């Protein structure tokens, strides 16, 4: 990869960020499309986020935002696409004529990942773990499908209540819980981890799946070089499960198209992960 004065800089911003495979898939996509760009991972604090986003975007590049900054990134934007407005979170940013723009391609990413497990989410009974930016993307995707009954399990009651107020309505039933005991013995078609649990070695499992009466499928938004411990635990119980890799590729492809205005070389993005993940 050659870097010149005209090379456009893109980055994923978060904390932690060293685990991110976004540089792997995006640099492969840039090469496959013959584009003069480079993509890096930058650890970023809440205080430095606004300046880093604006600096990269106004220099002609763009990027992604990961935990824990997605909601803060939405507040930095000058112009937000519909998905970023609906979720109150941003995971993709760029500049148009000096205006900092952003979207939430996690919505499309979640939809694609969920469809690997079930043909439709309409009417599904869903248990959603977490109440941050990733959870908002999941709820927006479920809202688009319509008819789902979602239980948001989050440690902070106010955060869970905020999601119920934002997304509960005619197209989506949302109730909240703050303790795993609140959902013990219940049945769910889909259980989703939208927390950061699993990013760091030694993290506890997001939820002991054996406490539920039945689980149709498991979607872990976290990913790594190997299946996450939670995905492994689900598969050991005979439950179909995917980690965050399908979501990573789908949201990354949508981000690529935002930045370059070109179809994303999805095959090249998948191939880049072949030697990295199992």
C-alpha positions in Angstrom: 0.0 0.0 0.0 1.4 3.4 -1.1 0.5 6.5 0.8 0.8 9.9 -1.0 -0.2 13.5 -0.4 -3.5 12.7 -2.1 -4.3 9.6 0.0 -7.6 9.9 1.9 -7.5 9.0 5.5 -10.2 6.9 7.2 -10.3 5.6 10.8 -12.4 3.7 13.3 -12.6 5.6 16.6 -13.3 4.0 19.9 -12.0 2.7 23.2 -11.0 -0.1 23.1 -10.2 -0.2 19.4 -7.2 -2.5 19.0 -9.5 -5.5 18.4 -11.2 -3.9 15.4 -11.2 -5.7 12.1 -12.6 -2.7 10.2 -9.1 -1.8 9.0 -8.7 -5.3 7.5 -12.0 -5.2 5.5 -11.8 -1.5 4.5 -8.2 -1.6 3.3 -9.0 -4.7 1.3 -12.0 -2.9 -0.2 -10.0 0.1 -1.1 -7.4 -2.0 -2.9 -10.0 -4.1 -4.7 -11.7 -0.9 -5.9 -8.4 0.8 -6.9 -9.0 3.7 -4.5 -6.4 5.9 -2.9 -7.3 5.6 0.7 -5.9 4.1 3.9 -7.9 3.0 7.0 -6.5 2.9 10.5 -7.7 2.3 14.1 -7.4 5.2 16.5 -8.1 5.0 20.2 -10.1 8.1 21.1 -11.5 9.5 24.3 -14.8 11.3 24.7 -13.0 14.6 24.9 -11.0 14.2 21.7 -13.8 12.6 19.7 -15.2 15.8 18.2 -11.9 17.2 17.1 -10.7 13.9 15.6 -14.0 13.4 13.7 -13.9 16.9 12.2 -10.2 16.8 11.4 -10.4 13.5 9.5 -13.6 14.3 7.7 -12.7 17.9 6.7 -9.4 16.7 5.4 -11.4 14.6 2.8 -11.7 11.3 4.7 -14.1 9.8 7.1 -14.5 6.8 9.3 -16.5 4.7 11.8 -17.2 5.1 15.4 -17.4 2.1 17.8 -18.0 1.7 21.6 -18.4 3.7 23.7 -18.8 6.8 21.5 -21.7 6.2 19.1 -24.2 8.4 20.9 -21.6 11.1 21.4 -20.7 11.0 17.7 -24.3 11.7 16.8 -24.2 15.0 18.8 -21.1 16.1 16.9 -22.7 15.9 13.5 -23.8 18.9 11.5 -26.1 16.7 9.3 -27.5 13.3 10.2 -29.0 10.7 8.0 -32.4 9.2 8.9 -30.9 6.1 10.7 -28.7 8.3 12.9 -31.6 10.6 13.7 -33.9 7.6 14.6 -31.3 5.9 16.8 -29.6 8.9 18.3 -26.3 7.2 17.4 -23.7 7.5 14.6 -21.2 4.9 13.5 -20.2 6.3 10.1 -19.0 9.9 9.3 -17.7 11.9 6.4 -17.8 15.5 5.1 -19.8 17.1 2.3 -18.7 20.7 1.3 -17.3 21.3 4.8 -20.4 19.9 6.6 -19.8 17.0 8.9 -22.3 14.2 8.0 -23.1 10.9 9.6 -25.2 7.8 9.4 -25.8 4.7 11.4 -25.0 1.7 9.1 -25.3 -0.6 12.1 -29.0 -0.7 11.4 -28.4 -2.4 8.0 -25.7 -4.5 9.6 -27.9 -5.8 12.3 -30.6 -6.6 9.8 -28.2 -8.6 7.6 -26.8 -10.5 10.6 -30.3 -11.4 11.9 -31.4 -12.7 8.6 -28.6 -15.3 8.7 -30.5 -16.7 11.7 -34.1 -16.2 10.8 -35.9 -15.2 7.5 -37.9 -12.4 9.2 -37.8 -10.6 12.5 -41.5 -9.5 12.1 -43.4 -10.7 15.1 -40.3 -12.2 16.9 -39.9 -12.4 20.6 -36.5 -10.7 21.2 -34.4 -10.3 24.3 -32.0 -7.4 23.8 -29.0 -7.1 26.2 -27.8 -3.6 26.6 -29.1 -0.1 26.1 -26.3 1.8 24.2 -25.7 2.7 20.6 -25.6 -0.9 19.4 -29.0 -1.7 21.1 -30.5 1.4 19.4 -29.4 0.0 16.0 -31.0 -3.3 16.7 -34.3 -1.7 17.8 -34.4 0.5 14.7 -34.0 -2.6 12.5 -36.6 -4.5 14.4 -38.9 -1.5 14.1 -38.6 -1.5 10.3 -39.6 -5.2 10.2 -42.5 -4.5 12.6 -44.5 -6.5 15.1 -41.6 -7.7 17.3 -42.0 -7.9 21.1 -38.7 -6.8 22.6 -37.5 -7.0 26.1 -34.5 -4.7 26.8 -32.4 -6.1 29.7 -30.0 -3.3 30.9 -28.3 -2.6 34.2 -29.4 1.1 34.3 -33.1 1.5 34.5 -33.1 5.1 33.0 -31.2 3.9 29.9 -33.7 1.0 29.3 -36.6 3.4 29.9 -35.2 5.8 27.4 -35.2 3.1 24.7 -38.7 2.1 25.6 -39.8 5.7 25.1 -37.9 6.1 21.9 -38.9 2.9 20.2 -42.1 1.6 21.8 -45.1 2.2 19.7 -47.4 0.8 17.0 -44.7 -1.1 15.2 -42.7 -2.4 18.2 -43.6 -3.5 21.7 -40.8 -2.7 24.1 -40.6 -3.6 27.8 -37.7 -3.3 30.1 -35.9 -5.4 32.7 -32.9 -4.7 34.9 -32.1 -8.1 36.4 -31.6 -11.5 34.6 -34.0 -13.0 37.1 -36.7 -10.9 35.5 -36.5 -13.0 32.3 -35.7 -16.4 33.8 -37.8 -19.2 32.4 -39.1 -17.2 29.4 -39.1 -18.0 25.7 -37.4 -16.0 23.1 -37.0 -16.4 19.3 -33.8 -14.3 19.3 -31.4 -13.2 22.1 -29.0 -10.4 21.2 -25.9 -9.2 22.9 -25.6 -5.4 22.3 -23.2 -4.9 25.3 -19.3 -4.8 25.1 -19.1 -8.0 27.2 -16.8 -10.4 25.3 -14.4 -7.7 24.0 -11.9 -8.3 26.7 -10.5 -11.6 27.9 -12.1 -12.7 31.1 -15.3 -10.9 30.5 -18.4 -12.7 32.0 -20.9 -14.0 29.6 -23.7 -11.5 28.8 -26.3 -14.0 29.9 -26.5 -17.6 31.0 -28.7 -19.0 28.3 -29.7 -22.0 30.4 -31.8 -19.7 32.6 -34.2 -19.2 29.7 -36.9 -21.8 28.9 -36.2 -21.7 25.1 -34.0 -19.8 22.7 -34.5 -19.9 19.0 -31.2 -18.2 18.0 -28.4 -16.0 19.4 -26.7 -13.0 17.8 -23.6 -11.6 19.5 -22.6 -8.1 18.2 -19.1 -8.7 19.6 -16.6 -10.5 17.4 -13.0 -11.7 17.5 -10.6 -13.9 15.7 -12.5 -16.9 17.1 -16.2 -17.3 17.9 -17.0 -15.4 21.1 -17.4 -17.4 24.3 -21.1 -16.6 24.3 -21.6 -17.9 20.8 -19.6 -21.0 21.7 -21.9 -21.5 24.7 -25.0 -21.1 22.6 -23.7 -23.6 20.0 -22.9 -26.1 22.8 -26.5 -26.0 23.7 -27.6 -26.6 20.1 -28.7 -23.0 19.6 -28.0 -21.4 16.2 -25.7 -18.5 16.8 -23.6 -15.9 14.9 -21.1 -13.4 16.2 -20.6 -9.8 15.0 -18.7 -10.7 11.8 -21.8 -10.7 9.4 -22.8 -7.4 10.9 -19.3 -6.0 10.6 -19.2 -6.8 6.9 -22.7 -5.4 6.1 -22.3 -2.2 8.0 -18.8 -1.8 6.6 -20.1 -2.2 3.0 -22.8 0.5 3.7 -20.1 2.8 5.1 -17.9 2.3 2.1 -20.7 3.3 -0.2 -21.3 6.4 1.8 -17.7 7.5 1.6 -17.0 6.7 -2.1 -20.4 6.7 -3.8 -19.5 3.3 -5.3 -20.8 -0.3 -4.7 -18.7 -2.0 -2.0 -16.5 -5.0 -3.1 -18.1 -7.2 -0.5 -16.4 -10.4 -1.8 -13.0 -8.8 -1.2 -14.1 -7.7 2.3 -15.1 -11.3 3.2 -12.0 -12.7 1.6 -9.8 -10.4 3.8 -11.2 -12.0 6.9 -10.7 -15.6 5.7 -7.2 -15.7 7.2 -8.0 -13.8 10.3 -11.2 -15.3 11.8 -12.3 -18.8 12.3 
